[in-house]
Amino acid sequence: MASTPTTEQVNAALATVQDPEIHRPITDLDMVKSVEIADGGLVNVGIYLTVAGCPMKGRIEKDVTEAVSKVAGVTRVAVELDVMSDEQRKALQTKLRGGQAEKEIPFAKPNSLTKVFAVASGKGGVGKSSVTVNLAAAMAEQGHKVGVVDADIYGHSVPRMLGVSTHPTKVEDMILPPTAHEVKVISVGMFTQGNQPVVWRGPMLHRALQQFLSDVFWGDLDVLLLDLPPGTGDIAISVAQLVPNAEILVVTTPQQAAAEVAERAGAISAQTHQRVSGVIENMSYYIAPGSEERTYLFGEGGGQVVADGLTKALGARVPLLGQVPIDIRLREASDEGKPFVLTDPEAAASQTLLQIADDLVGKPRGLSGMQLGVTPVGR
């Protein structure tokens, strides 16, 4: 005779189901409304969705059904979906913010363990966004929890390059970012219709960036990458104000004209007191199929010129982190929403980007070295 499943067994199974947007067990998020076990092994499970029309409701229903079906004695699972009340959503929002009801930028707190990199360039067209996206995907592939803020408000392109097709979910005044290739991402392009341009001035740009950093639930990130617009304008200044611990990554091409402008973008750190992590030279050279000879389409040495110039100007060593060769497949992968480091990890460009990602963040962090606030007690 088949055993009858218990409520404890069903709840234990539900604890293995994660909300696909928040990435925490639905039991921890108070999303389980009810569990009823009927004769014959039928289990009825009530689930609260965070919002009506939740884009992930099908995924949640499927995951709940699969998890509970594995419990011994369960013959059928029926899932009933409901929607959280305003009070429940507010309670969830407070829980996600660690008990704090007010908004704050977690990455700006002194005890933050998240490494923040602002990817900058002097001018457009140097491949800054594709470098950002591939670094993010590489870091995620290496086991890190990664987020990307598309801070290039006027020229937002990160969602397309990461293949993000879903929109953020709003819980009260908290935004749950979509995830693609294990990377959480937010962009103003997710809030505009079609290819509509964004026509904003300085204060609105600052407010948008502030909302991306404080209103979005990023969770426990190891790395946050900000894809900045070219130059040293409002957004670059806002990043320094909102996340003063952010380090700058400068992207340039070998061309001397691009290098001169890129050096200015990195030199802003002398005024904002930010650290420059290094320089990435993109489009360094081209190797034709079947050949081993390098062709320097945009000249040579621009990346090293920028690194040397910033080292001299800032009084601290700024390394050239890597030289990424031209590869038409990298462009094609970006257009298809598939990071090149994932589609062709053995390519020279991918290998360079993977090495840069590893140099920047190393191994995924664990509990080693963390202060846990544990003190001995007397007997």
N, C-alpha and C positions, 0 to 999 in steps of 0.2 A: 504494500500500500504506500502510495506516494506521500511524503511528508508535507505538512501544511506550512507554507512560508509564514514567518513572523514579521511584525511591523519593524522590529529592530533590524532584521535582515534586509528588508526593503529600503529602510533609511540608509543603511550602510552602502547599499548599491547606488542610491541616489547621491550619496556623498562623492561618488566617483565621476559624476556628471558635472562638467564645467559650463558656465555661461560662456558662449562663444565670443562675446564682446568684452566681458569683464575679466574672463579667464580665472575665475574662482569658483569653487563648488557651489551649486545652487542651494545646498543646505546651509552654507555659511551666509548666503545672501537672502535668506528667508523667502526663497521662491517656492518652497514646497508648501502647498496649501493644505493638502490632506492625503492620507494613505488609508485605503479601505481594502480589506482582504475578504473576499467572498468564498463561498463553498466551491470546491472544484479547482482551486488555484487561480481564480480570476482576481487580479489586483487592479483597483481603480486608483489612479494617482492624479491629484489636482495640482496644477502648477501655475504660479503667478508669473505673468510676463511683466517686464518693467514698464512697457508702454503698449497702448493699443496699436495694432498693425506692426508689431515688432518684426523686422526683416529676418530675424533668425528663429522665428517660432517653429518652422518646419524642422530645422536642425535640432532644436531643443527637444521637440516631441520625439524625433527619431532616436536621439541619444538616450532619453529617459526610457523609452520602450526597450532598447537594446540592453541597457544596464539592468533593468528590473527583470527582464526575461531570463537572465542568467542565474537568478536566484532559484535554488532547489525547490521544486514543488509548484513553481509558477507555470501556469498553462496559457494564460493570456493576459495582456496588459492593455488597459484602456486609459488614455491620458486626456484629461479635461483641462483646457487652458482658460485662465482667467486673467484679469489685469489688475495690477496693484492700485490701491487707492492713493490719493495725494499724500496722505499721512505715511503710508508705507514707502512711497518713493522718497519722501524727505528723510525718513529713518535710514533708508538704504544709502542715500547721498551722504548723510552724516557718518555712517559706518565706513564707507569707502574713503572718506577724508580723515580716517583715523580718529573719529570722535569730534572733529572740528567742524562746526557748521559753516564757519566763514571761509571764504576763498583765500587761497594762498598759492604762491608758486613754489612747489616742493623742491625744485632744483636749485633755488636760491638760498635754501636753508643751510646753515653752517654744517649740519650733520648729514647732509645729502651724500649718498654714495654713488650717485649717477654722474658719469662723465659726460659733459656737454661740449660738443664741438660745433662751432659756427663756421660753416664752409663758405668762404668768401672768394671773390675774384675782383680784379680791377675793372674788367669789361665783360660784356656778354659774348657768347659764342665760343667759350673756351672749354665747354663740357662740364661745367660745375655741377649741374643737376644730375647728369649721368654718373659722375664720380660719387656724388652723395648717395644716390640710390644703390649703386653697386657696393659701396662701403657698408651701407646699412644691411644689405642682403648678406654680404660676406660675414659681418659680425654676428648676425642672427644664425647663419649656418654654422658658425664656430661655437654656438651655444649661449650667446648673450641675449638678453632681453633688450630689444631696440625699438626706439621711436623716432619718427622723422617729422619735423615741422617744416612744411613748405612755406617759408617766410618770404619767398619771392612773390609778393602779392600781385604785382602786375604781370609777371611772366610765369605764373604757376604751371608746372609741368610734372611734378612728382607723381600724382595719382595715375596718370597715363603710363609713366615709366615703370611703376610698380604693379600695374594691372588692377588697380582698385576700381571696382564697379559699384560697390555699395555706398550708401550714405551714412553719415554718423547718426547714432541714436541719441535722443535727448531725454535725460531723466531729470525732471525739474530744470534747474539751470546748470546741470552737469552734462557734458558731451562725452559719449563713448565712441572712440575713434575706430574706424574700420581697420582690419588687419589683412595684409597680403604678404605672402612668403615669410610669415612669422614676424613681420615688421608692422608696428602700429603707425598710422600716418594720419595727419590732418592737413587740410589745405583749404584756402578760400574758394578754390575751384569746386569744392563739394557743396558750396552754399550759393552758387550762381547758376543761372539758367544757360544751358548750352555753352557757347564760347563767348558769352557776354563779357566785355571788358570791365575791369574794376577802376573806377575813377574816384580815387580818394586822395586826400592830402595828409600831411604829417600826423596830426592828432588821431585820425581814424586808423592810420597804419599802426601807430603805437597801441591803440586800443585792441586792434585785431590780434596783434602778437601777444598782448597781455592775456587775452581770452584764450588763445591757443595754449598758453602755458599754465593758466590757472583754472579755466573752466573744463578743460579736457581731463578725463580720468586716465592717466597714463599707467597707473599701477607702479610696481617696483621695477623700474628700468635700470639696466646697467649702463646704457648709452643713449643719449639723445643727440640727434644730428639736426641742425638748423640749416636749411638751404637758403642762404641770403641772396638778395638781389645784388647785381654788380655795383661796385662803387662803395662810397663811404657815406651814404645818405641816412635818412631817418631810421630805417630798420636796423642798420649796423649800430647806430647810437642807442636805439631802444634796447637792443640785445645787451649792450654793456650796462645799461641801467637796470634792466629786469633780471638778468642772469650774469652778474659780474664775474662769476667763476668760470664762465664759458671760455674755452680755448679756441683760438682761431686757426683754421686750416686754409691755406692760400692755394688756389688752383690757378695755374697759368699754362700757356703754351710756350714752346721754345722761342717764338718770335720776340725779338728785342722790344718792339713797341708794346706788345702785350705784357712783357715782363716789367717794363717801367711802370705801367699802370697798376699791375698786380702788387708791386712793391708798396705803392701808396696805400692799397687796401689793407696790407698787413701792418703798415706803419701806424695805422690808427690806434693800435694797441698801446703805443707810447702815451697817448692821451687818455685812453680808457683803462689803462693798467691791467690789460688782459695778457695772457700768455699766448704766444704763437707756437703751436705744436710742430708746425713744419710746412713745407711747400710740396705740392704735388704737380709735376709737369705732365700735362695731358697732351695727346697727339704728338708725342715725341719723335716718332719716326714711323716709316711704313716699310713692310717687307712684302714684296709681291709673291703671290702663290708660286711655289716651286723654286723660290730663290731664297738665299740666306743674306743677301746684301740689304743693308738698311738705306733707305732713302729719306733724307731729312727735308720734308716738304716745307716745313715752317722754320727752317734754320736750326741751330743748335745752341744749347747752353742757357736758354732763358730761365729755366728753373733754378739752376745753380746761381745765376746772377741775382735772382730774387732772394734766395736763401742767404747768400753772402751779404747782400745789401741790408737785409733785415737784421742779420747778426751784428753788423757794424752799427746800424742805427739804434738797435734796442739794447746792445751791450750784453746780450745773452745768445747762446748758440741756437740758431734756427736751422734744422737739417732739411736737406732735400730728401723727402720720404720715398720717392719713387718716380720713375718715368714710364708712363703708360703709352704703349704704342697705338697707332691708328689701326683699327680693325673694323671693317664694314659690318661685321656680325654684331658688334657691340651696339652700333646704331640701330640695326634691325631688331635686336632683342629689346631695346628701349621702346621702339615703336610698338612692339607686340606686348609690352607690359611684363616682360620676363627678364630680370636682371642677368646680365651676361655671365657673371661669376657663378650663376647656378646652371645656366644652359650649356656653358662650355668652360668648365673650371680649369681645364688643362691649357687653354689658350694663353699666350704670353701676357696679354692685357689683363686677363683674369688672375693669373698668378701674381702679377704686380699688385693688383688691388687687394687680393687676399693677404699678401705679405704686409701691405700698409695697414690693413685692418688689424692684423695680429700685432704689429708694432705699436699701434695706438692704444689698444685695450688689453692685449695679452689674453690670459686664460679667464674663463668665467669666474666671477668671485663666489666664494663660499662663505662659511662662517669664520674661517681662519683670519685672525687679526681684528675681528669685530668686537667692540665692547658690548657685552650683553647685560651689563648692569647687575651682575650676580656678585653678591658679597657673602663671605662665610658668617655663620652664626655660632654663638657659643653654645656649649652643651649644658 
